Amino acid sequence: MKEIYETKISTGRWIAYDLPGNAGWILYFICCYQLIKQNVDLFVVVALVPALLMLVGIVELISERIARLDRVLPRIRLWRGFGALTLGGALGMAAAVGGILLQKGGIAWQMLAGGVLCALFAGLLLCSYHKSKL
């Protein structure tokens, strides 16, 4: 039997977590695009790994919304959606810190902000899910 997870947070709280989380991955993607336009180096390759994880999470969450599964999810979909976004944001923060240390300028700081927003708010939504007693 599939493990089912459910969240009971209010719509207002959901939106309060969703909007800054979305802003975070969008900011991170924009920064990656800007880096690719400048020059592809090892830092850019490393920065793209978290972006790919974020993309996996985004695609999963979109497919969940299409299937109307926003609040009740099988375990695999929960982790593939919010888990991938949370991990992508956390790894994005680490990549951005590397960029700051490599003196990549303001773009690395923006990536850090995007990673923090993505990891924090996707993580808050992830933590709001609990095993359902269905």
N, C-alpha and C positions, 0 to 999 in steps of 0.2 A: 504494500500500500504506500502511496506517495505521502510524504510529509507535507502538510499544508501550513503555510504561515499567513498570518493576518495582522493588519494594523487597525487600530481603532482611533488614530489621531483625527482631529477635526479637519475639515476642508481648509479652514483658515490657516492652521498650522502647516498643513501639507503645502499650501501655496507659499507660505513664508519660508519653507525649506527648499521648495522646488525652484523658485525664481533665482535666488542667489547661487544655488547649485548649477543651474543652467548657465548663468552668467559666468561662472568659473570655468566650465569646460569650453564655452565659446571663446572666452579670453585666451585660454591656453591654446586652442586651435588657431586663433588669429596670430598669436605669437609664433607658433610653429611655422605657419605660412610665411610670415615675415622673415624668419630665419632661413627658410628654404630659398626665398627670393634673393637673400644676401649672398649666401654661400653654404654649400652642403659640406659639413665637416663632421667629426666624430660627435661633437656636442649635439648637433642636429639629429643625428641617428639615435643617440641616447634619448633625446627629448621626444622622439616619435614613438618610442615604446609605450610610455604612459598614454599618449594620444590614441594609440591603437586600442588599448584597454578601455579608455573612455568611449571610443567608438563602439566597441562591443557592447558596453553597458547601454549606450544610447539606443542602438538598434534593438536590443532586447526590451528596453522600457517602451519604445514605440510599439513593438509587436504586442506587448502586454496591454497597452492602452487600446490598441485596435481590437484585441480579444476581450476587452473590458475586464481585465484582471488586476486593476490598480491596487486594490486593498486586500485581495486574497490570492496568494501565489504559491505554486509548488516550490519546494526548496531550491531546485536547480535554477529556476527562473529568478528567484530572489537573488541568489548569489551571482548569476550571470548578468543581472541588471544592476542592482545597487551595489553588489560586491565588487563588480568590475569597475564601476565608476569611483567607488571609494578607494580601491587599490590604485587605479589610474591617477587619481588626484594626489594620493600620498607619494607615488613614484614621481609624479610631476613636480611635487615640492622638492624632492631629492634632486631631480635633474636640474631644477631651477637654482638650487643652492650651488650645484656644480658650476652652472653658468655664471653665477655671481662670483664665485672663486676664480673662474677663468676670465673675469672682467668682461663679460658679454654686454654690459651696460644695462640700461633701463628695461630692455626686453626681458632679461632674466628676472628682474623684480616683478614685472607684470605676469610672467609665467608662474612665479611663486604665489602671487595673489590668486591667480586662476586655479592653481592646484589646491591651495588652502580652501577656497570656496567650494570647489568640487568635492574634495575629500570630506570636509566638515559637514556639508548639508546632505550629500548622498549618504554619509555615515549616520547622520541623525535619522534619516528615513530608514536605513537598513536596521538600525537598532530599535526602531519602533515596531518592527514585525516580531511576532511571537508565535510559537507553535500553536496551531488551532486545535480545538477540542472537537472538531467535526467528526 
